């Protein structure tokens, strides 16, 4: 599967470069545009999941163990962590967001019945994987609830409640802005609280974290190392990003509020990477200085992680139910909510039982990328190449009317 993944990566980055050269000044307007700040909040909170909160502290030591993984030797563990989550990898989302905002209306590839079916399978599978990640990481962050290794009944209840809240919030578009902005604010608050905690725990905590930010330069100096998979674990991450890319592109493309293609690229690569870089720098300081996170900090991270899960599940449930016409208007509110709770709970357990793998979903997405490109070349090349920059009207009132 490494060759398949590498081909998908090369195609993605070439496609991004082509889009910027060909349509760099095209104005991107979604079906329900919002202001840029709201768009960035929706992008950030929908495009990331609980792994952002829960993975880093468990991973830094592995990236530093060069005896076991010498392939990480080109950069420090903080830069490696950032490379798995930040900047270049968001080009996946840029590509799909631009496609669904500008190109798909002229191609309608995702309206083909078989493609629509596969697309919905991808969305539903990745949605369940998000809930599974929360479930599988809770023992590490809340060891006082169990033995620190086993998933206990309390953890299942937390995940079930997260799914239930997301199913409820997905029943109306009016919750999108509130949940996205609230989750962003909670995440920034978590960064601030843990930064202050580090400053109070050590003599150079505040300055030390700033020094850690400088370590991110290792990433930008070695950015080419992250273009292709460096080992199996990096491969897992890249498949994971591919699995998210199509659905996040579909969802966020609705809310683009008149940014040009270049501005959209900056909004999707640079802006989210800033809080990510700061967050990882804070966590790395805790790791490098042996600062304890048990208790309040772990509870705070779990709480923010749960809000990320709710946000992600909200957007993904909304997307696949719209695609499958399993909407509130058709089913009724409570049938819609209960149906999604049952579906997500069952699929989460299938991931828990290792019956499903996120790598399979990512490989399927790469297949959709290539199929879509081939379809354009064979049937829709002329209208796609005829796309040009034009002054489009942006009606921000559409979002309010859709609530």
N, C-alpha and C positions, 0 to 999 in steps of 0.2 A: 504493500500500500504506500510505501515511501515514494515510489516513482509517480504514482497517481497524485499524491499530495504535492510533490514538487512541481508537477505539470500545472496543477491548479494554482499554485503560488506564482509561478512565472507568468501564466496567463493573466492573473489578477493585476499584477504590477504593470504589465504591458498595457492592459486595458485602461488602468488609471492614467498612465502617461498619455495615451491616445486621447482620452476624454479631455484632459487639460489642454492639450495642444489644439484639438479640433473645436471644442465647445467651452473654452475657458471663460468666456464672457456671457454665456447663456444665463438668463435669469431663471432661477428655479422656484416654482410656486406650487405648493401642494394643494390638495383638495380642500383642506381646512387649515389654512396657514395661521401661524401664531407669531408673536414677537420673538426676536432672536434669543433673548434670555430664556423664555419659556421653552423654545425649541432645544436649546442646549441642555436644559434641565431634563427634558423628556429623553433626549439622546443619551445623556450620561446615566440616568437611573434605569432606563430600559435596556441600554446596551451593555450593562454590567450586572453581575449577579453576586450571590453571597460569597463566591470564591475570592472576590476582591478583598473582603474583610477577613475571611477565615484561612486563606491559604498561606499568605506570606510568612507568618511566624513559624509555620511548619516546614517551610521550604528553604529559608536562608542557609541553614546548616548543610543541607544537601548540595547547594550551589558552591559552598566553601570547601566541600570535601573533594579535592582534586585527585586524591588517590583513587577514589571510586569513579569520579567523573572528570577526567582531565580535560574534556572538551569545554568545560566552563572556565578554563584558565586564562582566557583572553580578557576577562573583565571581573570586577568585584561582584559579590553576591547581590548587592543592591541594584546594580546596573542590569544584571541578568533578570532579576525579578521584574524590573521596569520593562525590559525588552519583551517579556512574556505577556505584558498587559497594556503597554502604552505605545503611543505615537504611531509607528509604522503599521502596526496591526490594525489600527482603526481605518486604514485604507480599504479594508474589506467592507466596512459599513458605508464609507463614502461611495464606493463603486455601486453598491446595491441601492443606496438612497438615490443617487443620481439616476440610475437606470429606471427605478420605479416612478420617479418624479417626471423625468423628461422623455425617456425612450419607450418604456412599456406602453404608454397610451397610444403609440403609433404601431407597436409590434403585437401587443395582446398575446404574447406567448403564454403567460400564466393564466389565461382564460381557456386554454386547451384542456379538455376534461382530464386526460391522463396527467398532464403537468400539474393541474390544480390538485389532483389526488396526492401526488408525490409531495407537493409543496405542503399540503396540510399534514401529511405524515411527519415531515421534517419539523414543522412547528410544534405539533403535539408531542413528539418525542423529545425535543429539546426543552420544552416546557416542563415535562416530567423530570428531566435530568436536573433542572434547576432546583426543584423540590428535593430531589435525592441528595444533592450536594449539601443542602442544609441539614438533612437528616444524618448524613454520614459524618459531618464535622462537629455536631453538637457534643458528642462525648469528650472531645479534646478540649473544648472551650467551657464546658460545664461539668467538670469531673466530679464536683460535689453532689451532682444529681444522681450519678451512678458510680461505676468503677473506673471511669476515664477511658474505657475501651468499648464497652457494649452499648448498643442502642437500646434504651429502656422505653417503657410505655410513655413517660413524660415527653420524650423527644418526638415520638409519633404524634402526640397530641399537639405539640408546637407546630409541626409541619402541617397537620390537618387544619389547624386554625389559620395558618398562613394561606393555605389553598382556599379555604372558605372565604376569607376576607378578600382575596384577589378575585375570586369568582363573583362576589357581590359587587366589588368596585368596577369590574369590567362590564357590568350591566348598564352603565351609563358613561358617556364620554365626559361628563362634567367632572368626574373624579380625576381625570388624567393630570390636569394642571396642578391641582392641589397635592396629589400624591408625589408627583415628580419634584415640585418645589420643596415640599416638606422633607422628602428623602434627601435631597441635595443639602438642605440646611442641617439636617441631622448628621450627615456625613462630615460636613465642615465643622460642626460642633464637636464631633468625636475627635477630629484631628486636633482642634484647639485644646480640648480637655487633656488628651494624652501628651501633647506638647508641654502644657503647663505641668503635668505630672512628672515628666522627665526633668524639667527645669527645677522642680522642687526636690527631686530625688538625688540629683548629682550636682556637682559644682558647675559643670559646663554644659548642662542639658540643653539650654536654648541655643547656645553657640554650636554645640556638637551636632545638633540636627541640621543647622545651616551648613555645616561642613559636610554632612552626609549628602545634602542636595548637590554639592559639587561633584560627588562621586558618580552622579548620573552622566557626567561627561564621558565616562567609559562606554556608555551605551551609544551615544552619538558618534564617538570615534570609531566604533566597531559595528555600526548599524548593519553593514553588509552580512555580518555573521548571523543575523536573525531572519534573513530572507528565505533561507531553506532550512529544513529541520536538522538540528545538530545532534539529536539523539531521540530515543523513543518517547521521553517525557515531553520534550519540545514538540514532537509530532502529535502527541495527545492534545496539547494546547492548541496547535494550529488547526487540527480537525474540529476542535471545540469552537474556535472562532469562525470557521467556515459554517458550522451548523447553525450558528446564530446569525450569520451575515444576511441571508436572504430575508428572513423574517424581520430583522431590525430595519433593513432597508425598506421593506414594505410599510412597516409601521411609521417610521420617522419621516418618510417621504410625504406623508399626508400633511405634515405640520411645517414644512419648509416655507418661510415667509418672504420670498423674494431675494434671497442671497444669490449672487453669481456663483458659478461653478468653483472659481478660485476661493471665494469667501466660504463656500460650503466645505471645501477641503480644509481650510484653516479652522473652521468651527468644529470639524469632526476629528482632526488630528491633534491640533495644538491645544485648544481650550480644555478638553477632558484630560489631557496628559499633565497639565499643571497640578490639579489636586491629587492625581495619582502619584506623581513624583514626590510631592510633599508627604502624602500618606505613607508611602513606602519608606521614605527617609525617617519618619517618626518611628515606624515599626522596627526599622533596622537599628536605630539607636537603642531601643529596648532590647533587641536581640544581642547586639554587640556588647552591651554593658550588663547583661544578665539581670535586667530589671523585671520584676515579677508583674504579671498581668492578671493573676488569679483574683477572683472577687469582682470588684466594681468594674474594672476595665473589661474583663471578659464578658460580664453581663451587658455592658454598654455596646461592645462589639457584636454580641449576639442580637441585641435589640435592633441595631442599625442594619445588621445582616438580614434580619427578618423583613425589615422595610424594603430592602433591595429585592428580596424574593417576591414580596407582594407586588412591587412595582413591575418587575419583569413578568411575573405570571399574569398580571392584569393586562399588560399590552399583548402578550402572546395568546391568551384566551380570547381577548377581543378580536384578534386577527383571525384565528382559525374558525371561530364561530361566524364571523362575517363571511369568510370564504365559503363555508359550508352551509350558509343560510340557516344556521342554528341560533338565530337571534332572539332577543327578549320579545320583540314584536311578534315573532312567529310562535315561540314556545310558551311565552308567559314568563314572568320574572323568576318565580320559584322553581319551575321545571328547569329553566336555564341554569340557575345557580346550583341546584342539586345535581344535575347531569354533569356539569363541569367538575364539581367536587369529587364525584364518584370516578369519573374518567381519569383525572389527575392523580387521585390516590392509588388507583390500581396500577397505573403506569409507573408511578414512583416506586412501588413495591417490586415491579419487574426489573427496574434498574438495581434495586437493592439485592435482588436475587441473581444479578449478573446475567439476566436473560437478554438485556439490551446493552449496547455499547455506543457511546457518543461518537466514536470513530466511524461507525457505520453511517451515522447520520451525516457527518461531515463529508464522507466520501460520496454520499448521495447528492449533496449540495454541489460538489465539484462537477458531478455529472450533469446537473441542471445548468451550471455555468456554460459548459461546453455545448450542451444541446441548444441552449438559447442562442449562443453565438452562431452555431451552424444554421439555426432557423432564420436568423437575421440575414446571413449571407445568401441563403437560398431563396428567401421569399420577401424580405422587407428591407433590403439594403438601400434602395433608392429613397424611400421616405425617411429612413434614419439619417442618411447622409445629407438630406435636405434640411435637417434641423439647423436653425440659425438663431443668433441672439435677437431678441425683440423685447420691447418694453411691455411687460405684462402687468395688468392691474392686480394688486394684492388686496383682497377683501378679508380683513381680519375678523369681520363680523360673522363669517361663515362658521367659525368655531363656536361662537356663542349660540348661534341658531341651531347647531347640531346637538346641543345639550338637552 
